[in-house]
Amino acid sequence: MNMTAHDIIKRPIITEQSMDGVAEKKYTFEVAKSANKIQIKKAVEEIFKVKVQKVTTINYDGKVKRMGVHIGKRPDWKKAIVKLTDDSKTIELFEN
């Protein structure tokens, strides 16, 4: 399966907790469930033209939700926390 960088990086995750990491050059993204750390690193470097030092990934199980009598499940998803090297430029998307 051939995925492009934009298939791997789905969206940035912007929460209070993720914004605390921006000062330490740590950025959080929702990524493709099938992507590994090497693919995530290459995708972030390609899209944002930065140098990645380390990638940490976390798998999440979708929550079970009820709508009256119907029971459904949110999709499973994967989060990646990307640490940039000290000499790398920042990702402007997360600034301000």
N, C-alpha and C positions, 0 to 999 in steps of 0.2 A: 504494500500500500504506500503510495507516494503522497506525502502531505507537504503543502507549502508552509512557510513560516506563519502565514496568517491563519492557516487551518489549526496550527498547534497552539498559538496564543489567541484565546477567544476574547478575553476582555480584562482590563485592569480591575482589581478589587480595591475600592476606595472606602475604607472605614477608618474610624479613629485609631484602631489598633495598627492597621497597615500603614497609616500616615506617620505613626511614631517611628517606624523603621526607615523612613525616607532620609532622615538625618544621618543614618549610618549606611546610606546607599543600598538599602534593602527595599525591593519593589515586589509587590504581590500581584499575581495574575491568575485568572482561571484558565486552565489549559486543557487540551484534548486528553481524554481518559487514557488513550493508548500511547501517548507521548512519553518517552523516557527523558532522563535528565540531560543527556547529550543533545538530543533533538531540541529540547527547551532552550538550552544554552545557545545553540546555533541560531535558533529562531529569534531570540531576544537580541543577539548581537547583529543579526541581519536587519531586523526591523528598525532598531533604535540606534545603530552604529555606536555601540558601547562595548566595553570589555567585561565579561562576566567571570567572577572569581569562583562562585559556588552556587549550586542550585539545591534547594530543599523542597521536597514534594510531600503533599498530604492528600490521601484519598478520603473522600467523604461519601457516606451512604445517604441516598435520598430519604427524606422523611416520609412516613406514611401519613396521609392526610385524608380526612373524611369530609364529604359534602352530603350531609343528610345520611341516606342509607348507602351511598356509594363510597367505596374505599379506593383511593388511588395512591400512587407513590410518586414523589418527585424524583427526577433522574439522579443517578449517582454522578459525582463530579470530582475533579482533581484541582488542587491549588498548588501553585509553585511560588516559593519565595526566592527571588534572585538577588544575590549579593554581588555588587559590582566591585571591580578592583579600585584601589585608592587613586590611581592616575586616570581612571575612566571619567568621561563627562557624565553628567546626570541625565535622567530622562525627564524632559520638560513637561510631559503629560501630567506628572505628579506634582509639579510645582504650583504654588498659590492655592 
